[in-house]
Amino acid sequence: MPPLPLYIRLGLGPVLLQHPP
């Protein structure tokens, strides 16, 4: 995963954890 702005990583982190690939 490419480096993303902190606010994007904070926003997508929980979503990615709740929705496995």
Phi and psi in radians as a Rosetta constraint file:
Dihedral C 1 N 2 CA 2 C 2 CIRCULARHARMONIC -1.167 0.35
Dihedral N 2 CA 2 C 2 N 3 CIRCULARHARMONIC 2.665 0.35
Dihedral C 2 N 3 CA 3 C 3 CIRCULARHARMONIC -1.052 0.35
Dihedral N 3 CA 3 C 3 N 4 CIRCULARHARMONIC 2.248 0.35
Dihedral C 3 N 4 CA 4 C 4 CIRCULARHARMONIC -2.056 0.35
Dihedral N 4 CA 4 C 4 N 5 CIRCULARHARMONIC 2.741 0.35
Dihedral C 4 N 5 CA 5 C 5 CIRCULARHARMONIC -0.944 0.35
Dihedral N 5 CA 5 C 5 N 6 CIRCULARHARMONIC 2.628 0.35
Dihedral C 5 N 6 CA 6 C 6 CIRCULARHARMONIC -1.033 0.35
Dihedral N 6 CA 6 C 6 N 7 CIRCULARHARMONIC -0.720 0.35
Dihedral C 6 N 7 CA 7 C 7 CIRCULARHARMONIC -1.152 0.35
Dihedral N 7 CA 7 C 7 N 8 CIRCULARHARMONIC -0.547 0.35
Dihedral C 7 N 8 CA 8 C 8 CIRCULARHARMONIC -1.254 0.35
Dihedral N 8 CA 8 C 8 N 9 CIRCULARHARMONIC -0.735 0.35
Dihedral C 8 N 9 CA 9 C 9 CIRCULARHARMONIC -1.128 0.35
Dihedral N 9 CA 9 C 9 N 10 CIRCULARHARMONIC -0.655 0.35
Dihedral C 9 N 10 CA 10 C 10 CIRCULARHARMONIC -1.185 0.35
Dihedral N 10 CA 10 C 10 N 11 CIRCULARHARMONIC -0.586 0.35
Dihedral C 10 N 11 CA 11 C 11 CIRCULARHARMONIC -1.351 0.35
Dihedral N 11 CA 11 C 11 N 12 CIRCULARHARMONIC -0.653 0.35
Dihedral C 11 N 12 CA 12 C 12 CIRCULARHARMONIC -1.569 0.35
Dihedral N 12 CA 12 C 12 N 13 CIRCULARHARMONIC -0.388 0.35
Dihedral C 12 N 13 CA 13 C 13 CIRCULARHARMONIC -0.907 0.35
Dihedral N 13 CA 13 C 13 N 14 CIRCULARHARMONIC -1.061 0.35
Dihedral C 13 N 14 CA 14 C 14 CIRCULARHARMONIC -1.028 0.35
Dihedral N 14 CA 14 C 14 N 15 CIRCULARHARMONIC -0.620 0.35
Dihedral C 14 N 15 CA 15 C 15 CIRCULARHARMONIC -1.168 0.35
Dihedral N 15 CA 15 C 15 N 16 CIRCULARHARMONIC -0.752 0.35
Dihedral C 15 N 16 CA 16 C 16 CIRCULARHARMONIC -1.163 0.35
Dihedral N 16 CA 16 C 16 N 17 CIRCULARHARMONIC -0.575 0.35
Dihedral C 16 N 17 CA 17 C 17 CIRCULARHARMONIC -1.271 0.35
Dihedral N 17 CA 17 C 17 N 18 CIRCULARHARMONIC -0.578 0.35
Dihedral C 17 N 18 CA 18 C 18 CIRCULARHARMONIC -1.403 0.35
Dihedral N 18 CA 18 C 18 N 19 CIRCULARHARMONIC -0.426 0.35
Dihedral C 18 N 19 CA 19 C 19 CIRCULARHARMONIC -2.136 0.35
Dihedral N 19 CA 19 C 19 N 20 CIRCULARHARMONIC 1.585 0.35
Dihedral C 19 N 20 CA 20 C 20 CIRCULARHARMONIC -1.030 0.35
Dihedral N 20 CA 20 C 20 N 21 CIRCULARHARMONIC 2.652 0.35
